[in-house]
Amino acid sequence: MIKKENLPSEDIIKILSKEFIERIKKETGKDYNIQIINHTLIASRVEQIIPRKIVSLDDLEKIILRNMPVEIPSGKFKSKSRIRELVDARTIFCYMACRIFGFTVTNVGRYLKKHHTSVMYLVRKCEILMEVDPEYLGLFQSVKDKLKEAYEEVL
């Protein structure tokens, strides 16, 4: 067991973490946020477009459903249906709620009536699909652009 007094100070960890994150930014071209919790570095991509207080999960659901290529009834969004268009809408919803607006996977899971690990899976799935499927990336970008337009007056 390492004693707390033998650990480097919080300031040293922050300096080293910032240098490390800057190197990752330079190599990947992606922006990251640094958090240090109990001497553990947590880095996450920064992609916030709208402050999370402005958008509720209900609002996000409505905007996503309105901008999907196929019409999806609002009542089906939280169902257990595995129709491709519905799964894509849920995947985009989970990614945006967690990564862009900062909702916790637990809150999103409760909203969708799913386990938080299902939400984590959908977030990772969205990230992978955006990297490998240009059609999916286009769908995601169109929804993101509509979201920006919907809240432009607030920003």
Secondary structure, 3 states (H helix, E strand, C coil): CCCHHHCCCHHHHHHHHHHHHHHHHHHHCCCEEEEEECCEEEEEECCCCCCCCCCCHHHHHHHHHHCCCCCCCHHHCCCCCCCHHHHHHHHHHHHHHHHHCCCCHHHHHHHHCCCHHHHHHHHHHHHHHHHHCHHHHHHHHHHHHHHHHHCCCCC
